[in-house]
Amino acid sequence: MGRPAIIAFLRDFLGDAKTVVFDTLAIAETADGRVLTERIDHFAFGGRTFALPVMGSFRFKDGLITR
């Protein structure tokens, strides 16, 4: 788990993408350390592009993502 797991996931998820751009539209933090993000992820694969709307929820503790 931890950083190696995140790196492995991103490598598998992004695969052969030529470019990836994350446009953050909104970000909010709750009192208990949860961060919510609204963004659009842009990918380019083999001359084709697509955009994926995303909502992310991250929980932090001591400066690290815990969930």
All heavy atoms as TSV, in Angstrom:
chain	resi	resn	atom	element	x	y	z
A	1	MET	N	N	0.838	-1.185	0.000
A	1	MET	CA	C	0.000	0.000	0.000
A	1	MET	C	C	0.880	1.244	0.000
A	1	MET	O	O	2.072	1.162	-0.182
A	1	MET	CB	C	-0.908	-0.004	1.224
A	1	MET	CG	C	-1.775	-1.246	1.335
A	1	MET	SD	S	-3.552	-1.023	1.276
A	1	MET	CE	C	-3.958	-0.313	-0.236
A	2	GLY	N	N	0.288	2.368	0.210
A	2	GLY	CA	C	1.040	3.606	0.275
A	2	GLY	C	C	1.444	4.120	-1.100
A	2	GLY	O	O	0.785	3.871	-2.109
A	3	ARG	N	N	2.538	4.866	-1.107
A	3	ARG	CA	C	3.002	5.496	-2.348
A	3	ARG	C	C	3.254	4.503	-3.475
A	3	ARG	O	O	2.869	4.764	-4.619
A	3	ARG	CB	C	4.232	6.339	-2.066
A	3	ARG	CG	C	3.884	7.585	-1.299
A	3	ARG	CD	C	5.087	8.462	-1.080
A	3	ARG	NE	N	4.648	9.652	-0.365
A	3	ARG	CZ	C	5.393	10.325	0.470
A	3	ARG	NH1	N	6.630	9.960	0.700
A	3	ARG	NH2	N	4.914	11.386	1.077
A	4	PRO	N	N	3.900	3.368	-3.222
A	4	PRO	CA	C	4.104	2.415	-4.322
A	4	PRO	C	C	2.784	1.949	-4.953
A	4	PRO	O	O	2.702	1.781	-6.173
A	4	PRO	CB	C	4.851	1.258	-3.666
A	4	PRO	CG	C	5.562	1.875	-2.504
A	4	PRO	CD	C	4.608	2.930	-1.999
A	5	ALA	N	N	1.761	1.761	-4.145
A	5	ALA	CA	C	0.461	1.328	-4.672
A	5	ALA	C	C	-0.167	2.427	-5.526
A	5	ALA	O	O	-0.770	2.132	-6.566
A	5	ALA	CB	C	-0.476	0.950	-3.534
A	6	ILE	N	N	-0.038	3.673	-5.114
A	6	ILE	CA	C	-0.586	4.790	-5.887
A	6	ILE	C	C	0.140	4.905	-7.227
A	6	ILE	O	O	-0.480	5.057	-8.281
A	6	ILE	CB	C	-0.489	6.103	-5.093
A	6	ILE	CG1	C	-1.423	6.045	-3.894
A	6	ILE	CG2	C	-0.823	7.311	-5.982
A	6	ILE	CD1	C	-1.227	7.169	-2.898
A	7	ILE	N	N	1.454	4.805	-7.201
A	7	ILE	CA	C	2.245	4.877	-8.432
A	7	ILE	C	C	1.864	3.747	-9.378
A	7	ILE	O	O	1.658	3.964	-10.586
A	7	ILE	CB	C	3.749	4.864	-8.103
A	7	ILE	CG1	C	4.138	6.170	-7.411
A	7	ILE	CG2	C	4.582	4.650	-9.365
A	7	ILE	CD1	C	5.519	6.153	-6.779
A	8	ALA	N	N	1.725	2.538	-8.862
A	8	ALA	CA	C	1.354	1.393	-9.697
A	8	ALA	C	C	-0.035	1.590	-10.303
A	8	ALA	O	O	-0.256	1.309	-11.488
A	8	ALA	CB	C	1.409	0.104	-8.886
A	9	PHE	N	N	-0.975	2.076	-9.504
A	9	PHE	CA	C	-2.327	2.318	-10.009
A	9	PHE	C	C	-2.308	3.343	-11.139
A	9	PHE	O	O	-2.930	3.135	-12.187
A	9	PHE	CB	C	-3.251	2.808	-8.890
A	9	PHE	CG	C	-4.573	3.281	-9.405
A	9	PHE	CD1	C	-5.573	2.379	-9.721
A	9	PHE	CD2	C	-4.809	4.634	-9.611
A	9	PHE	CE1	C	-6.787	2.809	-10.227
A	9	PHE	CE2	C	-6.014	5.086	-10.117
A	9	PHE	CZ	C	-7.012	4.172	-10.418
A	10	LEU	N	N	-1.607	4.455	-10.944
A	10	LEU	CA	C	-1.559	5.495	-11.970
A	10	LEU	C	C	-0.897	4.995	-13.248
A	10	LEU	O	O	-1.347	5.299	-14.353
A	10	LEU	CB	C	-0.847	6.745	-11.439
A	10	LEU	CG	C	-1.641	7.542	-10.409
A	10	LEU	CD1	C	-0.785	8.667	-9.835
A	10	LEU	CD2	C	-2.932	8.073	-10.992
A	11	ARG	N	N	0.157	4.212	-13.114
A	11	ARG	CA	C	0.812	3.656	-14.311
A	11	ARG	C	C	-0.148	2.753	-15.085
A	11	ARG	O	O	-0.233	2.821	-16.308
A	11	ARG	CB	C	2.065	2.881	-13.921
A	11	ARG	CG	C	3.230	3.781	-13.653
A	11	ARG	CD	C	4.530	2.987	-13.554
A	11	ARG	NE	N	5.618	3.894	-13.275
A	11	ARG	CZ	C	6.503	3.737	-12.311
A	11	ARG	NH1	N	6.460	2.675	-11.541
A	11	ARG	NH2	N	7.446	4.622	-12.135
A	12	ASP	N	N	-0.874	1.898	-14.369
A	12	ASP	CA	C	-1.836	1.010	-15.023
A	12	ASP	C	C	-2.987	1.797	-15.640
A	12	ASP	O	O	-3.426	1.518	-16.749
A	12	ASP	CB	C	-2.391	-0.020	-14.041
A	12	ASP	CG	C	-1.368	-1.060	-13.627
A	12	ASP	OD1	O	-0.340	-1.191	-14.327
A	12	ASP	OD2	O	-1.592	-1.723	-12.604
A	13	PHE	N	N	-3.492	2.786	-14.913
A	13	PHE	CA	C	-4.646	3.561	-15.359
A	13	PHE	C	C	-4.299	4.426	-16.566
A	13	PHE	O	O	-5.064	4.507	-17.518
A	13	PHE	CB	C	-5.165	4.439	-14.223
A	13	PHE	CG	C	-6.352	5.276	-14.596
A	13	PHE	CD1	C	-7.600	4.703	-14.750
A	13	PHE	CD2	C	-6.209	6.632	-14.801
A	13	PHE	CE1	C	-8.698	5.470	-15.101
A	13	PHE	CE2	C	-7.302	7.416	-15.151
A	13	PHE	CZ	C	-8.545	6.830	-15.295
A	14	LEU	N	N	-3.138	5.062	-16.551
A	14	LEU	CA	C	-2.762	5.989	-17.617
A	14	LEU	C	C	-2.167	5.279	-18.819
A	14	LEU	O	O	-2.207	5.805	-19.928
A	14	LEU	CB	C	-1.784	7.043	-17.083
A	14	LEU	CG	C	-2.341	7.910	-15.953
A	14	LEU	CD1	C	-1.277	8.848	-15.438
A	14	LEU	CD2	C	-3.579	8.668	-16.403
A	15	GLY	N	N	-1.625	4.092	-18.595
A	15	GLY	CA	C	-1.119	3.285	-19.698
A	15	GLY	C	C	-0.236	4.040	-20.667
A	15	GLY	O	O	0.764	4.621	-20.281
A	16	ASP	N	N	-0.640	4.061	-21.934
A	16	ASP	CA	C	0.145	4.677	-22.998
A	16	ASP	C	C	-0.316	6.097	-23.330
A	16	ASP	O	O	-0.124	6.555	-24.459
A	16	ASP	CB	C	0.075	3.812	-24.255
A	16	ASP	CG	C	0.717	2.455	-24.037
A	16	ASP	OD1	O	1.705	2.390	-23.296
A	16	ASP	OD2	O	0.220	1.468	-24.605
A	17	ALA	N	N	-0.895	6.795	-22.384
A	17	ALA	CA	C	-1.360	8.157	-22.651
A	17	ALA	C	C	-0.191	9.052	-23.044
A	17	ALA	O	O	0.862	9.025	-22.414
A	17	ALA	CB	C	-2.065	8.730	-21.432
A	18	LYS	N	N	-0.385	9.810	-24.110
A	18	LYS	CA	C	0.647	10.749	-24.546
A	18	LYS	C	C	0.654	11.970	-23.638
A	18	LYS	O	O	1.707	12.468	-23.258
A	18	LYS	CB	C	0.422	11.159	-25.988
A	18	LYS	CG	C	1.450	12.106	-26.525
A	18	LYS	CD	C	1.655	11.921	-28.003
A	18	LYS	CE	C	2.654	12.916	-28.536
A	18	LYS	NZ	N	4.011	12.440	-28.474
A	19	THR	N	N	-0.533	12.478	-23.297
A	19	THR	CA	C	-0.654	13.588	-22.357
A	19	THR	C	C	-1.830	13.351	-21.424
A	19	THR	O	O	-2.804	12.690	-21.786
A	19	THR	CB	C	-0.858	14.940	-23.073
A	19	THR	OG1	O	-2.073	14.888	-23.817
A	19	THR	CG2	C	0.300	15.288	-23.983
A	20	VAL	N	N	-1.714	13.917	-20.236
A	20	VAL	CA	C	-2.784	13.902	-19.249
A	20	VAL	C	C	-2.787	15.275	-18.581
A	20	VAL	O	O	-1.747	15.754	-18.149
A	20	VAL	CB	C	-2.566	12.819	-18.176
A	20	VAL	CG1	C	-3.690	12.843	-17.152
A	20	VAL	CG2	C	-2.443	11.452	-18.811
A	21	VAL	N	N	-3.969	15.906	-18.535
A	21	VAL	CA	C	-4.098	17.214	-17.890
A	21	VAL	C	C	-5.267	17.125	-16.924
A	21	VAL	O	O	-6.359	16.660	-17.295
A	21	VAL	CB	C	-4.344	18.327	-18.932
A	21	VAL	CG1	C	-4.584	19.660	-18.242
A	21	VAL	CG2	C	-3.176	18.426	-19.894
A	22	PHE	N	N	-5.060	17.568	-15.691
A	22	PHE	CA	C	-6.110	17.590	-14.677
A	22	PHE	C	C	-6.519	19.036	-14.442
A	22	PHE	O	O	-5.727	19.829	-13.936
A	22	PHE	CB	C	-5.617	16.971	-13.362
A	22	PHE	CG	C	-5.120	15.561	-13.504
A	22	PHE	CD1	C	-3.770	15.268	-13.373
A	22	PHE	CD2	C	-5.992	14.524	-13.741
A	22	PHE	CE1	C	-3.301	13.976	-13.489
A	22	PHE	CE2	C	-5.536	13.215	-13.870
A	22	PHE	CZ	C	-4.184	12.941	-13.742
A	23	ASP	N	N	-7.747	19.400	-14.831
A	23	ASP	CA	C	-8.271	20.745	-14.599
A	23	ASP	C	C	-9.140	20.720	-13.349
A	23	ASP	O	O	-10.223	20.130	-13.356
A	23	ASP	CB	C	-9.106	21.226	-15.783
A	23	ASP	CG	C	-8.275	21.565	-17.002
A	23	ASP	OD1	O	-7.111	21.977	-16.830
A	23	ASP	OD2	O	-8.791	21.436	-18.125
A	24	THR	N	N	-8.677	21.349	-12.280
A	24	THR	CA	C	-9.444	21.406	-11.038
A	24	THR	C	C	-10.476	22.520	-11.137
A	24	THR	O	O	-10.127	23.676	-11.376
A	24	THR	CB	C	-8.514	21.642	-9.832
A	24	THR	OG1	O	-7.557	20.575	-9.780
A	24	THR	CG2	C	-9.304	21.683	-8.538
A	25	LEU	N	N	-11.748	22.172	-10.957
A	25	LEU	CA	C	-12.835	23.137	-11.024
A	25	LEU	C	C	-13.195	23.671	-9.645
A	25	LEU	O	O	-13.525	24.844	-9.494
A	25	LEU	CB	C	-14.070	22.503	-11.667
A	25	LEU	CG	C	-13.854	21.884	-13.050
A	25	LEU	CD1	C	-15.129	21.201	-13.518
A	25	LEU	CD2	C	-13.394	22.931	-14.047
A	26	ALA	N	N	-13.168	22.791	-8.636
A	26	ALA	CA	C	-13.516	23.191	-7.274
A	26	ALA	C	C	-12.800	22.267	-6.302
A	26	ALA	O	O	-12.540	21.103	-6.608
A	26	ALA	CB	C	-15.029	23.119	-7.055
A	27	ILE	N	N	-12.488	22.819	-5.123
A	27	ILE	CA	C	-11.849	22.019	-4.079
A	27	ILE	C	C	-12.358	22.523	-2.732
A	27	ILE	O	O	-12.562	23.731	-2.547
A	27	ILE	CB	C	-10.305	22.081	-4.189
A	27	ILE	CG1	C	-9.653	21.063	-3.265
A	27	ILE	CG2	C	-9.791	23.486	-3.971
A	27	ILE	CD1	C	-8.175	20.824	-3.572
A	28	ALA	N	N	-12.624	21.596	-1.823
A	28	ALA	CA	C	-13.134	21.958	-0.504
A	28	ALA	C	C	-12.542	21.015	0.535
A	28	ALA	O	O	-12.223	19.866	0.233
A	28	ALA	CB	C	-14.656	21.866	-0.471
A	29	GLU	N	N	-12.399	21.522	1.760
A	29	GLU	CA	C	-11.874	20.707	2.858
A	29	GLU	C	C	-12.873	20.717	4.004
A	29	GLU	O	O	-13.436	21.762	4.344
A	29	GLU	CB	C	-10.548	21.284	3.343
A	29	GLU	CG	C	-9.933	20.494	4.475
A	29	GLU	CD	C	-8.639	21.102	4.988
A	29	GLU	OE1	O	-8.246	22.180	4.519
A	29	GLU	OE2	O	-8.030	20.489	5.883
A	30	THR	N	N	-13.097	19.556	4.601
A	30	THR	CA	C	-13.980	19.461	5.756
A	30	THR	C	C	-13.154	19.516	7.038
A	30	THR	O	O	-11.933	19.355	7.010
A	30	THR	CB	C	-14.793	18.151	5.735
A	30	THR	OG1	O	-13.891	17.055	5.856
A	30	THR	CG2	C	-15.603	18.026	4.450
A	31	ALA	N	N	-13.817	19.727	8.150
A	31	ALA	CA	C	-13.125	19.842	9.439
A	31	ALA	C	C	-12.415	18.551	9.844
A	31	ALA	O	O	-11.424	18.585	10.572
A	31	ALA	CB	C	-14.122	20.246	10.528
A	32	ASP	N	N	-12.890	17.397	9.346
A	32	ASP	CA	C	-12.283	16.117	9.739
A	32	ASP	C	C	-11.143	15.682	8.822
A	32	ASP	O	O	-10.658	14.557	8.908
A	32	ASP	CB	C	-13.343	15.019	9.840
A	32	ASP	CG	C	-13.952	14.641	8.489
A	32	ASP	OD1	O	-13.676	15.314	7.484
A	32	ASP	OD2	O	-14.710	13.658	8.454
A	33	GLY	N	N	-10.696	16.566	7.911
A	33	GLY	CA	C	-9.544	16.247	7.078
A	33	GLY	C	C	-9.855	15.651	5.729
A	33	GLY	O	O	-8.964	15.196	5.033
A	34	ARG	N	N	-11.110	15.666	5.321
A	34	ARG	CA	C	-11.468	15.164	3.992
A	34	ARG	C	C	-11.376	16.314	2.986
A	34	ARG	O	O	-11.790	17.426	3.264
A	34	ARG	CB	C	-12.885	14.609	4.005
A	34	ARG	CG	C	-13.271	13.986	2.674
A	34	ARG	CD	C	-14.588	13.278	2.744
A	34	ARG	NE	N	-14.473	12.196	3.710
A	34	ARG	CZ	C	-15.495	11.639	4.319
A	34	ARG	NH1	N	-16.706	12.047	4.090
A	34	ARG	NH2	N	-15.312	10.659	5.170
A	35	VAL	N	N	-10.813	16.016	1.818
A	35	VAL	CA	C	-10.721	16.996	0.740
A	35	VAL	C	C	-11.545	16.476	-0.427
A	35	VAL	O	O	-11.397	15.324	-0.845
A	35	VAL	CB	C	-9.253	17.232	0.313
A	35	VAL	CG1	C	-9.181	18.160	-0.888
A	35	VAL	CG2	C	-8.449	17.804	1.477
A	36	LEU	N	N	-12.438	17.321	-0.928
A	36	LEU	CA	C	-13.286	16.976	-2.062
A	36	LEU	C	C	-12.822	17.784	-3.267
A	36	LEU	O	O	-12.571	18.985	-3.146
A	36	LEU	CB	C	-14.740	17.310	-1.753
A	36	LEU	CG	C	-15.294	16.686	-0.468
A	36	LEU	CD1	C	-16.672	17.257	-0.149
A	36	LEU	CD2	C	-15.354	15.183	-0.584
A	37	THR	N	N	-12.697	17.129	-4.409
A	37	THR	CA	C	-12.286	17.821	-5.623
A	37	THR	C	C	-13.277	17.552	-6.739
A	37	THR	O	O	-13.824	16.453	-6.846
A	37	THR	CB	C	-10.886	17.373	-6.097
A	37	THR	OG1	O	-10.922	15.982	-6.411
A	37	THR	CG2	C	-9.832	17.632	-5.047
A	38	GLU	N	N	-13.510	18.570	-7.543
A	38	GLU	CA	C	-14.276	18.421	-8.777
A	38	GLU	C	C	-13.324	18.832	-9.891
A	38	GLU	O	O	-12.719	19.904	-9.838
A	38	GLU	CB	C	-15.495	19.329	-8.772
A	38	GLU	CG	C	-16.296	19.265	-10.046
A	38	GLU	CD	C	-17.412	20.291	-10.095
A	38	GLU	OE1	O	-17.475	21.185	-9.240
A	38	GLU	OE2	O	-18.221	20.200	-11.031
A	39	ARG	N	N	-13.167	17.959	-10.878
A	39	ARG	CA	C	-12.205	18.263	-11.934
A	39	ARG	C	C	-12.609	17.586	-13.234
A	39	ARG	O	O	-13.519	16.758	-13.256
A	39	ARG	CB	C	-10.800	17.835	-11.521
A	39	ARG	CG	C	-10.620	16.355	-11.336
A	39	ARG	CD	C	-9.200	16.013	-10.882
A	39	ARG	NE	N	-8.933	14.615	-11.095
A	39	ARG	CZ	C	-9.122	13.661	-10.184
A	39	ARG	NH1	N	-9.567	13.974	-8.991
A	39	ARG	NH2	N	-8.857	12.409	-10.474
A	40	ILE	N	N	-11.916	17.972	-14.292
A	40	ILE	CA	C	-12.045	17.309	-15.579
A	40	ILE	C	C	-10.658	16.824	-15.966
A	40	ILE	O	O	-9.702	17.602	-16.002
A	40	ILE	CB	C	-12.613	18.240	-16.663
A	40	ILE	CG1	C	-14.002	18.729	-16.245
A	40	ILE	CG2	C	-12.687	17.501	-18.010
A	40	ILE	CD1	C	-14.621	19.729	-17.186
A	41	ASP	N	N	-10.538	15.526	-16.201
A	41	ASP	CA	C	-9.267	14.918	-16.601
A	41	ASP	C	C	-9.268	14.769	-18.117
A	41	ASP	O	O	-10.214	14.230	-18.691
A	41	ASP	CB	C	-9.090	13.544	-15.952
A	41	ASP	CG	C	-9.019	13.605	-14.435
A	41	ASP	OD1	O	-8.988	14.718	-13.873
A	41	ASP	OD2	O	-8.989	12.533	-13.809
A	42	HIS	N	N	-8.215	15.277	-18.761
A	42	HIS	CA	C	-8.092	15.233	-20.222
A	42	HIS	C	C	-6.974	14.260	-20.587
A	42	HIS	O	O	-5.862	14.367	-20.059
A	42	HIS	CB	C	-7.757	16.623	-20.769
A	42	HIS	CG	C	-8.763	17.667	-20.401
A	42	HIS	ND1	N	-9.854	17.953	-21.191
A	42	HIS	CD2	C	-8.852	18.486	-19.326
A	42	HIS	CE1	C	-10.560	18.904	-20.620
A	42	HIS	NE2	N	-9.972	19.243	-19.488
A	43	PHE	N	N	-7.266	13.335	-21.500
A	43	PHE	CA	C	-6.308	12.308	-21.909
A	43	PHE	C	C	-6.126	12.337	-23.422
A	43	PHE	O	O	-7.078	12.593	-24.159
A	43	PHE	CB	C	-6.807	10.909	-21.521
A	43	PHE	CG	C	-7.051	10.743	-20.057
A	43	PHE	CD1	C	-8.305	11.001	-19.512
A	43	PHE	CD2	C	-6.035	10.325	-19.219
A	43	PHE	CE1	C	-8.531	10.835	-18.156
A	43	PHE	CE2	C	-6.252	10.160	-17.865
A	43	PHE	CZ	C	-7.499	10.421	-17.334
A	44	ALA	N	N	-4.914	12.039	-23.874
A	44	ALA	CA	C	-4.634	11.874	-25.304
A	44	ALA	C	C	-3.982	10.510	-25.497
A	44	ALA	O	O	-2.954	10.207	-24.892
A	44	ALA	CB	C	-3.715	12.976	-25.813
A	45	PHE	N	N	-4.616	9.672	-26.318
A	45	PHE	CA	C	-4.128	8.331	-26.642
A	45	PHE	C	C	-4.141	8.172	-28.159
A	45	PHE	O	O	-5.195	8.318	-28.779
A	45	PHE	CB	C	-5.048	7.243	-26.073
A	45	PHE	CG	C	-5.065	7.135	-24.585
A	45	PHE	CD1	C	-6.023	7.791	-23.837
A	45	PHE	CD2	C	-4.132	6.357	-23.929
A	45	PHE	CE1	C	-6.059	7.672	-22.464
A	45	PHE	CE2	C	-4.155	6.230	-22.557
A	45	PHE	CZ	C	-5.115	6.885	-21.826
A	46	GLY	N	N	-3.019	7.862	-28.747
A	46	GLY	CA	C	-2.963	7.530	-30.169
A	46	GLY	C	C	-3.670	8.504	-31.088
A	46	GLY	O	O	-4.400	8.078	-31.975
A	47	GLY	N	N	-3.508	9.797	-30.855
A	47	GLY	CA	C	-4.133	10.792	-31.711
A	47	GLY	C	C	-5.571	11.129	-31.361
A	47	GLY	O	O	-6.179	11.993	-31.973
A	48	ARG	N	N	-6.138	10.455	-30.395
A	48	ARG	CA	C	-7.507	10.736	-29.947
A	48	ARG	C	C	-7.466	11.330	-28.554
A	48	ARG	O	O	-6.600	10.986	-27.749
A	48	ARG	CB	C	-8.349	9.460	-29.938
A	48	ARG	CG	C	-8.510	8.874	-31.341
A	48	ARG	CD	C	-9.270	7.601	-31.331
A	48	ARG	NE	N	-10.540	7.777	-30.635
A	48	ARG	CZ	C	-11.468	6.846	-30.535
A	48	ARG	NH1	N	-11.286	5.679	-31.082
A	48	ARG	NH2	N	-12.581	7.076	-29.889
A	49	THR	N	N	-8.404	12.222	-28.261
A	49	THR	CA	C	-8.480	12.824	-26.932
A	49	THR	C	C	-9.866	12.606	-26.352
A	49	THR	O	O	-10.843	12.436	-27.080
A	49	THR	CB	C	-8.181	14.331	-26.983
A	49	THR	OG1	O	-9.164	14.976	-27.788
A	49	THR	CG2	C	-6.787	14.611	-27.534
A	50	PHE	N	N	-9.940	12.589	-25.038
A	50	PHE	CA	C	-11.245	12.564	-24.385
A	50	PHE	C	C	-11.124	13.228	-23.019
A	50	PHE	O	O	-10.038	13.322	-22.447
A	50	PHE	CB	C	-11.821	11.142	-24.277
A	50	PHE	CG	C	-11.110	10.230	-23.332
A	50	PHE	CD1	C	-11.546	10.091	-22.027
A	50	PHE	CD2	C	-10.016	9.492	-23.750
A	50	PHE	CE1	C	-10.903	9.234	-21.159
A	50	PHE	CE2	C	-9.364	8.636	-22.886
A	50	PHE	CZ	C	-9.813	8.500	-21.582
A	51	ALA	N	N	-12.259	13.710	-22.528
A	51	ALA	CA	C	-12.329	14.380	-21.234
A	51	ALA	C	C	-13.241	13.576	-20.319
A	51	ALA	O	O	-14.286	13.077	-20.746
A	51	ALA	CB	C	-12.859	15.800	-21.388
A	52	LEU	N	N	-12.831	13.432	-19.079
A	52	LEU	CA	C	-13.571	12.633	-18.106
A	52	LEU	C	C	-13.874	13.489	-16.877
A	52	LEU	O	O	-12.965	13.893	-16.163
A	52	LEU	CB	C	-12.713	11.425	-17.702
A	52	LEU	CG	C	-13.282	10.462	-16.683
A	52	LEU	CD1	C	-14.489	9.733	-17.263
A	52	LEU	CD2	C	-12.210	9.458	-16.287
A	53	PRO	N	N	-15.159	13.812	-16.618
A	53	PRO	CA	C	-15.492	14.551	-15.402
A	53	PRO	C	C	-15.307	13.641	-14.188
A	53	PRO	O	O	-15.698	12.471	-14.212
A	53	PRO	CB	C	-16.954	14.949	-15.585
A	53	PRO	CG	C	-17.466	14.193	-16.748
A	53	PRO	CD	C	-16.321	13.545	-17.452
A	54	VAL	N	N	-14.704	14.188	-13.134
A	54	VAL	CA	C	-14.335	13.388	-11.963
A	54	VAL	C	C	-14.664	14.146	-10.689
A	54	VAL	O	O	-14.495	15.355	-10.606
A	54	VAL	CB	C	-12.818	13.076	-11.975
A	54	VAL	CG1	C	-12.399	12.321	-10.731
A	54	VAL	CG2	C	-12.426	12.303	-13.220
A	55	MET	N	N	-15.132	13.421	-9.680
A	55	MET	CA	C	-15.256	13.947	-8.325
A	55	MET	C	C	-14.400	13.057	-7.449
A	55	MET	O	O	-14.549	11.835	-7.479
A	55	MET	CB	C	-16.717	13.911	-7.862
A	55	MET	CG	C	-16.969	14.582	-6.536
A	55	MET	SD	S	-16.604	13.474	-5.183
A	55	MET	CE	C	-16.777	14.551	-3.810
A	56	GLY	N	N	-13.470	13.623	-6.709
A	56	GLY	CA	C	-12.595	12.840	-5.850
A	56	GLY	C	C	-12.795	13.191	-4.389
A	56	GLY	O	O	-13.113	14.325	-4.047
A	57	SER	N	N	-12.632	12.212	-3.527
A	57	SER	CA	C	-12.697	12.409	-2.089
A	57	SER	C	C	-11.454	11.784	-1.477
A	57	SER	O	O	-11.178	10.601	-1.697
A	57	SER	CB	C	-13.957	11.740	-1.520
A	57	SER	OG	O	-13.958	11.834	-0.109
A	58	PHE	N	N	-10.695	12.580	-0.740
A	58	PHE	CA	C	-9.455	12.126	-0.130
A	58	PHE	C	C	-9.493	12.459	1.346
A	58	PHE	O	O	-9.954	13.521	1.739
A	58	PHE	CB	C	-8.240	12.841	-0.759
A	58	PHE	CG	C	-8.190	12.730	-2.248
A	58	PHE	CD1	C	-8.820	13.663	-3.055
A	58	PHE	CD2	C	-7.517	11.683	-2.853
A	58	PHE	CE1	C	-8.774	13.563	-4.434
A	58	PHE	CE2	C	-7.463	11.575	-4.235
A	58	PHE	CZ	C	-8.098	12.523	-5.019
A	59	ARG	N	N	-8.996	11.550	2.158
A	59	ARG	CA	C	-8.898	11.823	3.593
A	59	ARG	C	C	-7.419	11.911	3.939
A	59	ARG	O	O	-6.626	11.050	3.560
A	59	ARG	CB	C	-9.572	10.728	4.408
A	59	ARG	CG	C	-9.699	11.105	5.874
A	59	ARG	CD	C	-10.525	10.084	6.592
A	59	ARG	NE	N	-11.878	10.104	6.074
A	59	ARG	CZ	C	-12.937	10.402	6.790
A	59	ARG	NH1	N	-12.812	10.715	8.041
A	59	ARG	NH2	N	-14.140	10.384	6.257
A	60	PHE	N	N	-7.057	12.953	4.657
A	60	PHE	CA	C	-5.671	13.192	5.043
A	60	PHE	C	C	-5.489	13.064	6.543
A	60	PHE	O	O	-6.393	13.376	7.324
A	60	PHE	CB	C	-5.242	14.622	4.644
A	60	PHE	CG	C	-5.001	14.786	3.184
A	60	PHE	CD1	C	-6.046	15.054	2.312
A	60	PHE	CD2	C	-3.725	14.700	2.666
A	60	PHE	CE1	C	-5.821	15.210	0.957
A	60	PHE	CE2	C	-3.490	14.863	1.319
A	60	PHE	CZ	C	-4.535	15.121	0.473
A	61	LYS	N	N	-4.314	12.607	6.937
A	61	LYS	CA	C	-3.922	12.605	8.344
A	61	LYS	C	C	-2.415	12.797	8.381
A	61	LYS	O	O	-1.673	12.083	7.684
A	61	LYS	CB	C	-4.297	11.285	9.029
A	61	LYS	CG	C	-3.987	11.289	10.500
A	61	LYS	CD	C	-4.462	10.028	11.183
A	61	LYS	CE	C	-4.100	10.095	12.651
A	61	LYS	NZ	N	-4.506	8.884	13.332
A	62	ASP	N	N	-1.968	13.758	9.138
A	62	ASP	CA	C	-0.535	14.058	9.267
A	62	ASP	C	C	0.116	14.306	7.920
A	62	ASP	O	O	1.243	13.891	7.664
A	62	ASP	CB	C	0.194	12.938	10.016
A	62	ASP	CG	C	-0.361	12.720	11.418
A	62	ASP	OD1	O	-0.731	13.715	12.064
A	62	ASP	OD2	O	-0.405	11.550	11.863
A	63	GLY	N	N	-0.601	14.981	6.996
A	63	GLY	CA	C	-0.057	15.346	5.712
A	63	GLY	C	C	-0.026	14.236	4.671
A	63	GLY	O	O	0.497	14.434	3.580
A	64	LEU	N	N	-0.585	13.061	4.995
A	64	LEU	CA	C	-0.592	11.939	4.061
A	64	LEU	C	C	-2.018	11.534	3.734
A	64	LEU	O	O	-2.920	11.634	4.582
A	64	LEU	CB	C	0.144	10.737	4.647
A	64	LEU	CG	C	1.625	10.938	4.967
A	64	LEU	CD1	C	2.166	9.724	5.710
A	64	LEU	CD2	C	2.419	11.201	3.698
A	65	ILE	N	N	-2.237	11.051	2.514
A	65	ILE	CA	C	-3.540	10.527	2.142
A	65	ILE	C	C	-3.728	9.188	2.839
A	65	ILE	O	O	-2.904	8.290	2.720
A	65	ILE	CB	C	-3.669	10.347	0.618
A	65	ILE	CG1	C	-3.534	11.687	-0.087
A	65	ILE	CG2	C	-4.992	9.673	0.255
A	65	ILE	CD1	C	-3.479	11.572	-1.594
A	66	THR	N	N	-4.817	9.054	3.585
A	66	THR	CA	C	-5.090	7.799	4.300
A	66	THR	C	C	-6.245	7.015	3.678
A	66	THR	O	O	-6.442	5.850	3.984
A	66	THR	CB	C	-5.418	8.054	5.774
A	66	THR	OG1	O	-6.573	8.911	5.865
A	66	THR	CG2	C	-4.234	8.704	6.486
A	67	ARG	N	N	-7.023	7.655	2.830
A	67	ARG	CA	C	-8.156	6.972	2.184
A	67	ARG	C	C	-8.523	7.674	0.907
A	67	ARG	O	O	-8.518	8.833	0.790
A	67	ARG	CB	C	-9.335	6.945	3.124
A	67	ARG	CG	C	-10.525	6.257	2.568
A	67	ARG	CD	C	-11.581	6.037	3.610
A	67	ARG	NE	N	-12.146	4.748	3.288
A	67	ARG	CZ	C	-12.376	3.794	4.121
A	67	ARG	NH1	N	-12.134	3.972	5.373
A	67	ARG	NH2	N	-12.876	2.650	3.741
